[in-house]
């Protein structure tokens, strides 16, 4: 019997997915610390189609990334936490766990 995930597990899964499939690839594609809302929406639509996922699920993941401070939103621009810039410059794969760890270091 399969059980549904709790709300915290689902939120984490949404965050991880949006980071891996949308946010970080956009940063690397742009070779910039930020991306626009339009760029996000274009990438989101591609990912929704590819994985057959609802836009609502990904919207929750994006909001959660902002809440966790991996992304920052100003007007219609999303930018990464300053501690992740080194990963971007190296064109490195920065998974969600690494990003979270880097942003929480004091």
N, C-alpha and C positions, 0 to 999 in steps of 0.2 A: 504494500500500500504506500503510495507516494503522499508525502505531506507537503503542504505549501510552506514556503519560507516565511519567517516572521518579518515584521516591517523593517527591522534594523538590518537583517540579512539582505532583504530585497533592496534597500536603499544603498547598501555597500556594493551590491552587485551592479546596480544601475550606475553608480559613480565609476566603478572600475571599467565598465563597458564604455561609457562615454569618454573617459580618459583615453582608453586604449584605441578605440575605433574612430574618434572624432577629434577631441581636443589636441592630443599630442601629435597626431598626424598633420593637423592643420598648422601647428607651430613649425614642424619640420618642413612642410611643403612651402610655407611662406618664408621660411628662414628669418622669422621675426618673432618677437616676444608676445605678439598679439594677433588677433584675428577679429574680423567684423561679424556682426550679427548675420549679415547676408552670406558670408563665407560659411559660418556655422550652419545656417539653414540649408545651404546647398549640400554640404557634406552630410548633414543629418538625414536629408531626404534620400541620398544615395545609400546610406547605412540602413535606413528603415526598409528600403526596397530589398537590399541584399540579404538582410537577416530576418525579414518579415516581422519587424518590431514596430509597435505604435510610437507615434511622435510623443505622446504623453509620457511614456516610460522614459524616453531620452530627455525630455524636458525636466523631469524630476531629477535625473542624474546630473544634468548641468547645474541646476539650482543647488544641488547637494555639493558639487565641486566648489561652488562659490562660497557656500556656508563653511566648508572645510578649509577655505582660504588657499586652495591650490590655484584657483582662478579668481581674478578680480574683475568686476564689471564697472565700467564708466561709460555712461550714455549707451552707445551700441558697439562698444569695443570691449573685448575680453582679453585680459593679459595674464601671463603666468606669474607665479611668485618669483621674486628676484633670485632666490636660491636655485632656481631651475634653469637659469640663463646659461650656465656653464654646460649643462647637458645639451641644450639647444645648439650652442656654438660648436660642440663636438659632433653634432648630428647623431647623438647617442640615443639608444632605446631607453626611455625613462618610464618604467612601468609605474602603476599606481602606488604600489608599496614603497618604491624608492622616492617618488614624488612626495608622498605623505611624510615619510621619514625626514626628508630634507627640509620640508617646510615646518616641521615641529621641533627641529633642533634649536636650542636657545643659544 
